Amino acid sequence: MRAEGFAVRHAGGAGPRHAATGGDRGSVRLVALLAVLTVLHAFDLAFTHTQLQTGSFVEGNRLAACFAKTPLSLASFKLTLFGLGCAILYALRAHWQAEVGAWFLLTVSLALTVWWIVYLGHVELWLHDPAVICQIDQF
């Protein structure tokens, strides 16, 4: 029995280790996480583009700031890196570390989304408040 379980596990079958990690459920969770990350990163890219056009915003990522000269170059940079990251996580979906990495990225992306909401709220306040007479500071 023990040797049979060993042979099944190493032949790619559903051995005890595969069942303990969730198997296909882990892959489904990872794909769902990647889908949510895609939506959040699309919002980040859209917000970045709109705020860069106002002239009162700078890209916080120093490497991405080099590509922020044109919208196409920044979008290409961000989409390339995000696509590579998703491809790596998807390729490693059989490992539990890939799902942990995706959850970590989701946490960071949600924090970035909250930051955008707070930032945009402040920008709207500064732009529409007649008592504000100073130039908008870079956030």
C-alpha positions, 0 to 999 in steps of 0.5 A: 500500500505504501509503495503504491501511494508512492508510485501514484504520487510520482506518476502525477496521480492524486496521492495524499499530498495532492489531495491535501493541497486541494488539487484542482481547487487550488488552480481554480482559486489561483485563476480567480485571484489572477482575474481579480488582480487583472481588474485591479491592475487595469484600474491602476493603469487607467488611474495612472494615465488619467492623473499623469495627464493632469500634470500634478502627478508623478509615477511612484515607481522609479522604473515605470517613471522612465516609461511614463513619457507616453501612455503607450510605453507605460501601458506596454511596460506595466502590461508586460511585467504583469503578464509575465508575473501572471504567467509565472504564477499560473505555471507554478499553480501546482505549488502552494507558494504560487497561491500564497504569492497571489494572495500577497499580490491581491493584498498589495493591489487592494491597498493600492486601490484604497490609496487611489481612492484616498488620493482621488478624493483629495484631488477632487477636494483641492480642485473644487474647493474655492478656499484652496488657492495654492497649487496642488502638491504632488501626492 
